[in-house]
Amino acid sequence: MKTLAKYLKPYQFFILFSVFLIFLQCITQLLLPDLMAKMVDVGIVEGDVNYILRMGVYMLVLTIASTICSITAGYYISKTASGFARFLRNDLFQKAAQFSLEEFDRFGTSTLVMRTANDVTQIQNVIMMLLRVVVVSPLMFLGSIILMYQKDVYLTGVVLLTIPFLFVFIFFVSRKMMPLMKLMQEKLDALSRVLRNRLTGVRVIRAFNKENAANKQYEESNADLTNVSLTVNRIMAAVFPGMSFLMNLAVVAVLWFGSRRIAIDTFSVGDLMAFIQYVFLIMFSVVMLSLVFIIIPRAKVSSDRILEVLNTDDSLHDPLYDRSASENEQKNSAAEFDIYPAVEFKNVSFRYSDFENDILKNLSIQVPRGETVAVIGVTGSGKTSLVNLIPRFYDVSVGSVFVNGKDVRSYSQADLRHKIGFVPQTAVLFSGTVAENIRYGKENASDDEIWQALEIAQAADFVKQMELGLNAPISQDGTNVSGGQKQRLTIARAIVGKPQIYIFDDNFSALDYKTDALLRKALKENLGGATIIIVAQRISTIKDVSQIIVLDKGEIVGIGTNTELMQKSAVYRQIVASQTAEEGSHESK
């Protein structure tokens, strides 16, 4: 179980030094009322100007020293809190980056962003507050009471009568705030999720004229957050007036009883002024302490949410293996694994963690080395789920998946994915240049290798037409290129690494028939010896492959060539018939 304390260990010296400076600051502030009392009782009452000046210089020196200590401590506290937040955000990002798709499905992108940004900031603010308050409040509180006690026991008792009421008040406020802070974070997550969906789906929303419905959904989520925030702010708004009322009662009581004691000459005017200063120091300490009690509930919620991410066990684990053995295996892979299929499924069943039923059911498939195999089926038949098991984005529920005769769970994830060029169903590009995006497939790829990959992917022509060629900018998510161009760039990204196995998850449907045919021809001519798995919708894309796997409701209902399946698979014939009829209707039009 991870805790957040380890992120403060590199800053232990800064913390101790800051606490020492704050201690000195408190001492100087506690000495000032006593010096003021002496100035009044001796200097002003007796008219001793030199004494007044001397006390004034002492007070000025203490004030300057207090200011220097405060500024220096603030600098190191800020450095500590910022460094803590930096390392925590980095670990959260690294942890999220290592998550399998199952963990991403569980948490969701919006909440991971909020936990990395907003929740870390909440804890950072609490650390800054605590490093000051943990020293200042107790020291000011106890120091003021001790100094008050030395001056007058009776008046000290009057002040202390108000303290229990203050702490009871703070206790009930913090007890009320804890569930509200947790609820507010949940509402903030929900608002972030709605906002993200609203912005990423803006094209769909506008295409179907659903702006009003989307706005209403956002307004409802925003109103929920607003209502919780208003409740929290109302409670917080009542805290300071409540504490001020109690402490001002204490001041009034001190003035009332203090003036009576001055009248009987058992108390001096300077001591009364010092007493009032100590009351305000106590009030300051309690206010600071109350701030901690107010923000700690929200920080506790944020801390729990962060630890939930950090303490989440990855559903996918790399095996313990010898790196040297892995390197020898790579050197001998061609000779050693020729006897095995490139990819093999043995009695594989799979379901997502939040599903009750299997998506894939008892599949056994062999993909021969160097062959092109296609997977086809109606929407929802499990095609994408099938190919996601090969690079081990998910682990099978039952059975095993083998690559080069070896269970994918016995590879490290990095080594396994190094053997596979995967083009996902949704084309994703990153902000940067064309070359930077292609080099995701091979970090040290030369310009010549990139151009070769672009040629095979039928992307070279439009890249050459760009003013900067390989250095042409690509906006976030590739919004400055068309859907077909984006798809071809993602295909080039997979090709440039020259892996042993290529997986194309329904990537050809975004291409026109001519580009589709040219791309398949280029793949056949240039990727000789590689194993290619194509998930497709169009029969024309896959009719010439060596083997077609037909899925229906997660089960294999046919395996063979186009000719064989036309004879023995009713599902395949239905797919062919539906596409033939569709193409005929387009031609007639």
Residue, then its C-alpha position, 0 to 999 in steps of 0.5 A: m500500500k503506497t502512501l503520500a509521505k514518501y513524496l516529502k522525504p526529499y524535502q525533509f531539510f527544507i521542512l525542518f528549516s522552515v519549521f525552525l524559521i516559523f518558530l523564530q517568527c512566533i517567538t518574535q511575535l509573542l515578544l512584541p506585546d510585552l515590549m509594547a506594554k513596557m513602552v506604555d507603562v514605563g515610557i509613556v506614563e513616566g514620559d521617558v522618551n529615551y525608553i520609548l525610542r529604545m523599546g521602539v528600536y527593539m520592536l522594529v528589529l523584532t518586526i524585521a526579523s519576523t518578516i525575514c523569517s516569514i518570507t524565507a520560510g514561505y519560500y522553502i514551504s512553497k518549494t517543498a509543496s511544489g516539489f511534492a506536487r511535481f513528483l506526485r503528478n509524475d508518478l500518477f502519470q506514469k501509473a496511468a500510462q502503465f494501466s491496461l485498457e481494463e484500468f482505463d475502462r474502470f477509471g475513465t479519462s476524465t477522472l484520471v485528468m482530474r486526479t492528476a491536476n485538481d486533486v494534487t493541487q488540493i493536497q499541495n495547498v494543504i501541505m503549504m497550509l499545514l507546514r505553517v499552521v502546525v507550528v504557528s497555531p499551537l505555539m501562538f496559542l500556548g505561548s499567548i496563554i502562558l504569557m497571559y497567565q503570567k500577567d493575570v490569572y483571572l483574566t486568563g480564565v475569562v479568555l479560556l472559557t471561550i476556547p471549548f466553544l470554538f473547538v466544538f464549533i470547528f468539530f461540527v463544521s469539519r464533520k459536516m464538511m467531509p461528506l460534502m467535499k467528497l460529493m463535490q469532487e464527484k460532481l466535479d468529475a461528472l462535470s468534467r466528463v460531460l464537458r469532455n464528451r460535449l467537446t470531443g463530440v461536437r461534430v456529432i452534436r451539431a450534425f444531429n442538431k442536439e445542441n440544446a440537449a447537450n447544453k441541458q445535460y451540461e447545465e444539469s451537471n453544472a447545477d449539481l456542482t453549484n448546489v453542492s458548492l453553495t452548501v459548502n461555501r455557506i458553511m465556510a461563510a458561517v465559520f469566520p463570523g462564528m469564531s469572530f463573535l466568540m473571540n470578540l466576546a472574549v475581547v469585550a470581557v477582557l476590556w470589561f474586567g480589565s478596566r475594573r482591575i485597572a481601577i483598583d490598581t491591580f492591573s496596568v494599561g500596558d498589560l491590558m493592551a498586551f492582553i488584548q494583543y494576546v487574545f488576537l494572537i489566540m484568535f489568529s491561531v484558532v482561525m488558522l486551525s479552523l482553515v486546516f479543518i476546513i480544507i483537510p476534508r477536501a484534501k482527504v478526499s483528494s488523497d483517497r482518490i489519488l491513492e486509489v490510482l497509485n494502489t491499483d494493481d495492474s491487471l497485466h503483469d510482465p513475467l520475471y525473466d532473464r533479459s539476456a535470455s530474451e536477447n538470445e531468443q530474439k537472435n534465434s527467433a527465426a530458426e526456433f519458431d518457424i515450426y510454430p504458427a505466428v499467432e494461435f488461439k487455444n480454447v480462448s474465451f474472453r469477457y470484459s471485467d464489467f460484463e456478465n457474458d463472454i464476448l468471445k467463446n471457446l475460439s481456437i485459431q491458427v494464423p500461419r507464419g507469413e500468411t495474410v488472414a482476415v477476420i470478418g463479421v457483423t458489428g458486435s461479433g467480437k472482431t476488435s476484442l479478438v485482435n486486442l488479445i494478440p498484443r495483450f491489451y487485455d488478458v484472456s478469461v479462459g485459454s491461451v494466446f500464443v505468438n511464435g509458439k509462446d504464450v503472450r503472458s510469458y513475454s514482457q509487454a514491451d517485447l511482445r508489442h515490439k513484434i507487432g505493428f498494430v493499427p487501431q480501429t480509431a486513427v489517432l495522431f499526436s500534435g507534432t510533425v508527420a515525421e514525429n508521428i511516424r517515428y512512434g513506430k520506430e524511434n530512430a527511423s531515418d527519413d528514407e525509412i519514413w518515406q518508404a513506409l509512406e509509399i507503402a501506406q499510399a501516403a507519400d503523395f499527399v505528404k509531398q504536397m505539404e509545404l514542409g513535407l515530413n516536417a509538416p505540422i500535425s495538429q492534435d488528433g490530426t484535425n488538419v488532415s482528412g480521415g483517409q489521410k489520417q488512416r494512412l499515416t497511422i498505417a505508415r506508423a505501424i509499417v516503419g518498425k518492420p515488425q513480424i506481425y501486422i494487425f489492421d483493425d478495420n483500417f481500410s474502410a476509410l479508404d476509397y476502393k482504388t487506394d484500398a487496392l493499391l495499399r493491399k498490393a503494396l503490402k503484399e509486395n513489400l511486407g513479404g514474410a510478415t504475418i498480416i491480420i486484417v479486420a475488415q468490413r468490405i469483402s473486396t478487401i479480403k477476398d484474396v487472402s489465404q484464410i478468412i475467419v468469420l465471427d458471429k456473436g463471439e463464435i467462429v462460424g466459418i474458416g477458409t478461403n473466399t470460395e470455401l466460405m461461399q460454399k459452407s458458411a451461411v453467415y459469410r454468404q449473407i455478408v457477401a449478399s448484403q454488400t453485393a446488393e448495396e454495390g448494385s444499388h449504388e451502381s444503378k443510381 
